[in-house]
Amino acid sequence: MNGTAAPLARFKRGQKRESALSMRNLLLASVALLLAVMVPARAGRPVTDEERAKLAPAIAAAGCSGGKLEFDDGKYEVDDATCSDGQTYDLKFDADFRLIKKERED
């Protein structure tokens, strides 16, 4: 083996190692990005029985009933509540069960 073969072989091994590390880093970055996109998409949690007992009168005071109840981002959400005008609405209540938004479903 001449004097340049050994350094050249080490260079090629180092280049393969860098390529493998780059692919690994790309894969890890892709997984991290996928998780970051998916995490905010999670729905809120179901309301507890205690919260439901407080939320039901607030829904009735808004002239509505029924719907799917959940707690998300510090607010109570009621999806697809049927209201006294016969229309379906999405309702949002603050942490003190005060109505902050009533939006008709199309």
Buried (B, 14 or more C-beta within 10 A) or exposed (E): EEEEEEEEEEEEEEEEEEEEEEEEEEEEEEEEEEEEEEEEEEEBEEBEEEBEEBBBEBBEEBEBEEBEBBBEEEBBBBBEBBBEEEEBBBBBBEEEBEBEEBEEEE
